[in-house]
Every structure is written in C-alpha cells, then in structure tokens.
Amino acid sequence: MQVCEGLASFDPPARGCVITIGNFDGVHLGHRLLVETARQRAEGSHLPVVVATFDPHPLAIVAPQHAPPRLTTLAERLALLERVGADAAVVLRSCPALLEQSARQFLVELARACRPRVIVEGPTFTFGRGREGTVETLRAYAARLGYDVVIVEELHAGDQAHRPAINSSAIRAALRAGNVRLANEMLGRPYRICGTVVPGDQRGRTIGFPTANLDHIPHLLPREAVYAAAAQLDDDELHLCAVNIGPQPTFAQDRPRVEAHLLGWSGELSGRRVGLHLLACLREQRRFASADDLVTQLHDDVAHARRFAAEVAALRGGGSIPLEH
C-alpha cells in the first residue's frame, strides 16, 4: 500500500480514485465496510481505493483535554487499512492550518489533489472547521467537483438495532467497562495493546508466576481486571497468557501495572516489544488476605485462561500486525 504524507504528496491517476476520509482509529468493522464499499465501487472502473486518515485525532489539537485515547497507533492503523483493501493511504497531519479550513476549502483541495470520482462515508461523517461539513455538504458540491457520494449505513454490534452502533467511541466505552468481548466483536479482532517490557520487582517469580511488565503503552487501557490474552512477541509468535491490568492490592502496591504471565513459556523479555491481544475478562481485581490465597487464585486464573487456547490458535492463522510504535 502506498502511504503519502499530506494531500500534496499524493499523485492520483488521471482517471481519479475512490476515497474515504476519517480518523479510522481502531479500523473496526464499520471502517472495514467503508473500505469494502469503496473497493466495490472502484473495481468496475479500475480505480484505486484511497483512505485519508487524520493523525493525530483533531481534538488533540483543538481541545487536547477532550482528545480520546488511541485504539491504534498510526503504524497499526496503516497496516490494518492495507489488510482490509486500501491501495493508498494519505496521512492528513492535524494542524491548525488544516483544521481551520472551511468544509468548502477542504473539499476543493481534496478534489484538486486526489481527483475523487466517488467519496464513500458513513452517515455521521463531519469535516471542516468546527465540523461544519456533513454528508449533505458532500452532496451539495458533488456535481461541481465531479464526484459521486455513497453513504454507508452504520453497523450495529451483533447486527441488532438495539445494540450499540459500531464506532470508535462505543469501542472505548466497552473497553472502559472491561467488556473486551463486545469491543472485539465491534473491531472484528481482539483488541491489542503494545508496550516494552521493563524490569519489575520480581515478586511473580517468587510465587511461581513470572510476569512480563509492560510500559510505554500508547493505547487505551481497559478496565482494571484480569484478562485472558494472546501475547505477541517480536518474532510474531503468539503465546496464551493471563494479564493483570491494575495495581497489586495484596502487596499494598497502588500504581497501575500491565503484567502478563505467559503460559508454558520461559525466557528473557526485558527490553522487547510485546503485544497483548485481549480475549476475555476473567475476573475483577481484588485484595487477597495472604500471598497463599493469591497463588490459589492465580492457579484458577491460569486454568480459566487455558480455555482460550483455540482462540490463540485461530489468531496464529490470521497473520499478525507488526509491533511498531
């Protein structure tokens, strides 16, 4: 997939392209449907499918205190967009000059730089200064700027209208509630957090459950709890694991941590990048009366995590996203 920095660096074919524009954080099933719809419209005319993605989220510039935490880094987003069928990605660097453009200015520049023949969006798409542009704005300029507009209806989790619409905000809400099963359903894959393994206090080793302690994590962390997960190492191997996200109340440690115990694996991970594909919440965090009680619970956690071995095996066959920052 071709990756371009800004509209000016994209050189579209003379016949134009089919384009979809947005943040695409998470590249969830709704985003996938946008790209797949663009692909369907492009194939008959032999046009490339282009995704224009803002980075960082515009709110990180105009209202940093309200900027949502990331579900994916830019590198992950680009890898996922390529996987779902984009031929090219244009990275629109969020900056005051870009974000202060009117909806009309943005569309005129987009038409000049990309020659869109079709623009594919969802019904809630907004753009331009103060989010003044909507799908109706796209339609209003379509004839003048020479493109068709295709609006793709929102998907709902479980394909049922009473369940949440699939969007990045709903996925963040599910993760904050610890409902990784729902988040994964909306993503179409397990949610992944990545970090670098740093030295811990080695307490896990002393009780028979050594852990990899992750730091420098750029992603939204789910609710503090214990999870079953697949640990992806920098050699792309996947290993079933149990993950504790949160403090260690039994040992009077109140600093949140991300600790992964890899089942049936031993070796040195310090300094290495690790990705954790979260599969399910096993239990809430709680304080135990003694270290022995904690060890008993950890044995139960590991036994429960082993029930997800088949899901890890399925992930091995699906290809992995590189562990890039």
PLY file of the C-alpha trace (Angstrom):
ply
format ascii 1.0
element vertex 325
property float x
property float y
property float z
element edge 324
property int vertex1
property int vertex2
end_header
0.00 0.00 0.00
1.25 3.45 -0.90
1.49 5.85 2.06
1.60 9.60 1.42
2.21 12.45 3.85
-0.44 15.04 3.06
-2.58 15.67 0.02
0.22 17.42 -1.86
2.35 14.25 -1.89
-0.38 12.07 -3.42
-0.21 11.70 -7.19
-3.54 10.24 -8.32
-4.00 8.54 -11.67
-5.62 10.68 -14.35
-8.80 8.64 -14.11
-9.11 9.50 -10.40
-9.81 7.37 -7.34
-12.42 6.26 -4.85
-11.76 7.80 -1.45
-13.00 7.59 2.12
-11.95 10.09 4.79
-11.88 9.92 8.58
-9.89 9.14 11.70
-10.15 5.34 11.32
-8.94 4.76 14.87
-9.24 1.03 15.50
-10.10 0.15 11.89
-13.23 -1.54 13.20
-15.96 -3.35 11.25
-17.63 -0.06 10.32
-14.36 1.23 8.86
-13.87 -2.06 7.06
-17.30 -1.71 5.47
-16.36 1.74 4.19
-13.22 0.38 2.52
-15.03 -2.67 1.17
-17.76 -0.46 -0.30
-15.11 1.76 -1.85
-13.50 -1.37 -3.30
-16.78 -2.44 -4.86
-17.23 0.95 -6.49
-13.60 1.05 -7.64
-13.38 -2.35 -9.28
-15.73 -1.68 -12.14
-13.85 1.48 -13.11
-10.37 0.16 -12.24
-9.77 2.96 -9.79
-7.52 2.83 -6.71
-9.08 2.87 -3.24
-7.63 5.70 -1.14
-8.09 6.26 2.58
-7.38 9.72 4.01
-6.74 9.49 7.74
-6.19 12.28 10.25
-3.28 11.97 12.68
-3.38 12.79 15.49
-7.10 13.00 16.25
-8.17 16.61 15.52
-9.31 17.04 19.13
-5.69 16.55 20.21
-5.03 19.91 18.54
-8.20 21.93 19.12
-9.17 20.57 22.57
-6.44 18.30 23.95
-8.32 17.72 27.21
-11.11 16.07 25.23
-8.95 14.04 22.85
-9.87 10.33 23.00
-7.16 7.82 23.89
-5.91 5.80 20.96
-7.13 2.36 19.99
-4.36 2.07 17.39
-1.13 3.84 16.59
-0.71 5.28 13.10
1.55 2.37 12.10
-1.09 -0.14 13.24
-3.84 1.79 11.51
-1.97 1.81 8.21
-1.23 -1.92 8.44
-4.89 -2.66 9.14
-6.11 -0.41 6.32
-3.86 -2.24 3.90
-5.19 -5.55 5.18
-8.82 -4.55 4.54
-8.13 -3.47 0.98
-6.84 0.11 0.69
-4.45 0.76 -2.19
-3.15 4.04 -0.78
-3.36 5.99 2.45
-2.97 9.75 2.71
-1.97 10.85 6.22
-3.51 14.23 6.98
-1.44 15.70 9.79
-3.81 17.53 12.11
-2.56 21.09 12.48
-4.25 24.49 12.86
-3.90 25.28 9.15
-5.74 22.11 8.16
-8.34 22.20 10.90
-9.21 25.84 10.25
-10.15 25.16 6.65
-13.83 25.53 5.87
-15.66 22.46 4.61
-15.71 24.01 1.13
-11.95 24.73 1.18
-11.21 21.18 2.27
-13.34 19.68 -0.49
-11.84 21.91 -3.17
-8.31 20.96 -2.11
-9.27 17.29 -1.88
-10.75 17.38 -5.40
-7.65 19.09 -6.81
-5.16 16.77 -5.11
-6.92 13.39 -5.29
-9.37 13.63 -8.23
-12.05 11.64 -6.39
-14.68 10.06 -8.59
-16.53 8.59 -5.60
-16.46 9.61 -1.93
-17.64 6.90 0.50
-18.64 7.90 4.03
-20.86 6.97 6.95
-23.99 8.95 7.84
-22.37 10.79 10.77
-19.29 11.99 8.87
-18.28 15.59 9.61
-15.35 17.67 8.39
-14.05 21.20 8.09
-13.75 23.99 10.63
-15.94 23.32 13.65
-17.24 20.14 11.96
-19.41 22.33 9.77
-19.35 19.88 6.85
-21.71 16.89 6.76
-22.77 14.32 4.20
-25.19 16.95 2.89
-22.20 19.21 2.23
-20.58 16.38 0.27
-23.73 16.08 -1.83
-24.01 19.83 -2.35
-20.57 20.02 -4.01
-20.66 16.66 -5.79
-21.72 17.86 -9.24
-19.48 20.94 -9.12
-16.37 18.96 -8.13
-17.09 15.88 -10.22
-17.64 13.04 -7.76
-20.45 10.75 -6.63
-21.35 10.31 -2.96
-22.02 6.90 -1.41
-23.29 6.81 2.17
-22.87 3.53 4.04
-25.32 2.90 6.88
-23.96 2.27 10.36
-23.38 -1.27 11.53
-24.58 -2.40 14.93
-22.87 -4.88 17.21
-24.46 -8.26 16.79
-26.29 -6.87 13.77
-29.18 -5.88 16.05
-30.51 -2.34 16.15
-30.85 -2.21 19.95
-27.16 -2.93 20.37
-24.59 -0.12 20.05
-23.65 1.33 16.71
-20.12 0.27 15.83
-17.83 3.23 16.18
-14.60 4.09 17.97
-16.41 5.78 20.87
-18.53 2.68 21.54
-15.41 0.51 21.49
-13.69 2.78 24.01
-16.76 2.64 26.24
-16.80 -1.17 26.09
-13.10 -1.33 26.99
-13.51 1.08 29.90
-16.25 -1.23 31.18
-13.97 -4.26 30.82
-16.21 -5.76 28.14
-13.47 -6.80 25.75
-15.76 -9.39 24.16
-18.06 -6.61 22.93
-15.11 -4.44 21.91
-13.62 -7.34 19.95
-16.95 -8.01 18.27
-17.03 -4.42 17.02
-13.38 -4.48 15.99
-13.64 -7.80 14.21
-10.49 -8.97 16.01
-9.07 -8.97 19.55
-8.12 -5.56 20.90
-4.36 -5.22 21.19
-2.22 -3.13 23.49
1.54 -2.94 22.98
4.43 -1.94 25.18
8.04 -2.51 26.06
8.93 -5.00 28.79
10.62 -3.29 31.72
12.13 -4.76 34.92
9.62 -5.44 37.69
10.01 -6.24 41.35
10.36 -9.99 40.55
7.58 -10.84 43.02
5.84 -13.01 40.43
8.89 -15.24 40.13
8.99 -15.84 43.86
5.41 -17.18 43.88
5.76 -19.22 40.69
4.10 -16.82 38.25
6.77 -14.75 36.47
5.37 -11.85 34.51
6.40 -9.52 31.71
5.75 -5.97 32.89
4.78 -3.65 30.04
5.40 0.08 29.98
5.30 2.85 27.35
1.86 1.71 26.19
0.29 4.20 23.74
-3.17 2.60 23.73
-6.29 2.96 25.83
-6.10 0.53 28.73
-9.31 -1.35 29.55
-10.85 -1.50 33.00
-8.55 -2.77 35.72
-9.09 -6.54 35.86
-7.52 -9.88 34.95
-7.77 -10.94 31.31
-7.04 -13.91 29.07
-4.87 -12.81 26.17
-2.50 -13.84 23.42
0.97 -12.38 23.86
2.62 -11.48 20.55
6.41 -11.36 20.77
8.70 -9.50 18.41
9.26 -12.73 16.47
5.46 -12.72 15.81
4.93 -15.88 17.84
1.73 -15.93 19.92
1.52 -17.36 23.43
-1.53 -17.80 25.63
-1.28 -15.67 28.76
-3.11 -14.26 31.76
-2.81 -10.49 32.14
-3.29 -8.33 35.20
-4.12 -4.69 34.47
-4.10 -2.52 37.57
-2.33 -2.29 40.92
-1.32 -5.10 43.28
-3.58 -4.52 46.28
-2.48 -7.73 48.05
1.05 -6.29 48.28
-0.07 -2.71 49.02
1.03 -1.57 45.56
-1.33 1.07 44.17
0.48 2.00 40.95
-1.36 0.57 37.92
0.61 -2.04 36.02
0.23 -4.29 33.00
1.66 -7.72 33.82
1.46 -10.74 31.53
2.14 -14.32 32.64
2.91 -16.36 29.51
1.73 -19.95 29.90
4.30 -22.61 29.13
6.97 -20.11 28.07
10.25 -19.13 29.65
12.94 -16.72 28.55
14.12 -13.13 28.87
11.79 -10.45 27.58
13.24 -7.32 29.17
13.57 -4.55 26.59
11.50 -6.37 23.97
8.24 -5.19 22.45
5.18 -7.29 23.30
1.60 -7.01 22.08
-1.30 -8.33 24.15
-4.40 -9.38 22.21
-7.11 -9.29 24.88
-9.58 -12.17 24.57
-11.85 -12.01 27.63
-12.13 -10.62 31.15
-11.51 -13.40 33.67
-12.31 -11.56 36.90
-12.28 -8.25 38.70
-9.26 -7.20 40.71
-9.42 -7.67 44.45
-7.23 -7.79 47.51
-6.41 -11.22 48.97
-5.83 -11.92 52.63
-2.47 -13.54 52.00
0.03 -14.39 49.28
-1.08 -18.03 49.52
-4.68 -17.03 48.75
-3.44 -15.03 45.76
-1.44 -18.01 44.47
-4.56 -20.20 44.70
-6.47 -17.63 42.66
-3.67 -17.35 40.11
-3.83 -21.10 39.53
-7.56 -20.68 38.86
-6.85 -17.75 36.52
-4.37 -19.82 34.51
-6.82 -22.74 34.28
-9.51 -20.34 33.08
-7.15 -18.73 30.56
-6.33 -22.16 29.07
-9.93 -22.35 27.86
-8.99 -19.77 25.23
-6.23 -21.84 23.61
-8.33 -22.38 20.49
-8.75 -18.62 20.03
-4.99 -18.16 20.18
-4.53 -20.93 17.62
-7.03 -19.18 15.33
-5.10 -15.93 15.64
-1.91 -17.70 14.58
-3.53 -18.49 11.27
-4.72 -14.97 10.62
-1.43 -13.11 10.32
-0.22 -10.51 12.78
0.14 -6.75 12.76
3.78 -5.67 13.26
4.74 -4.44 16.72
5.56 -0.93 15.53
5.36 2.22 17.58
0 1
1 2
2 3
3 4
4 5
5 6
6 7
7 8
8 9
9 10
10 11
11 12
12 13
13 14
14 15
15 16
16 17
17 18
18 19
19 20
20 21
21 22
22 23
23 24
24 25
25 26
26 27
27 28
28 29
29 30
30 31
31 32
32 33
33 34
34 35
35 36
36 37
37 38
38 39
39 40
40 41
41 42
42 43
43 44
44 45
45 46
46 47
47 48
48 49
49 50
50 51
51 52
52 53
53 54
54 55
55 56
56 57
57 58
58 59
59 60
60 61
61 62
62 63
63 64
64 65
65 66
66 67
67 68
68 69
69 70
70 71
71 72
72 73
73 74
74 75
75 76
76 77
77 78
78 79
79 80
80 81
81 82
82 83
83 84
84 85
85 86
86 87
87 88
88 89
89 90
90 91
91 92
92 93
93 94
94 95
95 96
96 97
97 98
98 99
99 100
100 101
101 102
102 103
103 104
104 105
105 106
106 107
107 108
108 109
109 110
110 111
111 112
112 113
113 114
114 115
115 116
116 117
117 118
118 119
119 120
120 121
121 122
122 123
123 124
124 125
125 126
126 127
127 128
128 129
129 130
130 131
131 132
132 133
133 134
134 135
135 136
136 137
137 138
138 139
139 140
140 141
141 142
142 143
143 144
144 145
145 146
146 147
147 148
148 149
149 150
150 151
151 152
152 153
153 154
154 155
155 156
156 157
157 158
158 159
159 160
160 161
161 162
162 163
163 164
164 165
165 166
166 167
167 168
168 169
169 170
170 171
171 172
172 173
173 174
174 175
175 176
176 177
177 178
178 179
179 180
180 181
181 182
182 183
183 184
184 185
185 186
186 187
187 188
188 189
189 190
190 191
191 192
192 193
193 194
194 195
195 196
196 197
197 198
198 199
199 200
200 201
201 202
202 203
203 204
204 205
205 206
206 207
207 208
208 209
209 210
210 211
211 212
212 213
213 214
214 215
215 216
216 217
217 218
218 219
219 220
220 221
221 222
222 223
223 224
224 225
225 226
226 227
227 228
228 229
229 230
230 231
231 232
232 233
233 234
234 235
235 236
236 237
237 238
238 239
239 240
240 241
241 242
242 243
243 244
244 245
245 246
246 247
247 248
248 249
249 250
250 251
251 252
252 253
253 254
254 255
255 256
256 257
257 258
258 259
259 260
260 261
261 262
262 263
263 264
264 265
265 266
266 267
267 268
268 269
269 270
270 271
271 272
272 273
273 274
274 275
275 276
276 277
277 278
278 279
279 280
280 281
281 282
282 283
283 284
284 285
285 286
286 287
287 288
288 289
289 290
290 291
291 292
292 293
293 294
294 295
295 296
296 297
297 298
298 299
299 300
300 301
301 302
302 303
303 304
304 305
305 306
306 307
307 308
308 309
309 310
310 311
311 312
312 313
313 314
314 315
315 316
316 317
317 318
318 319
319 320
320 321
321 322
322 323
323 324
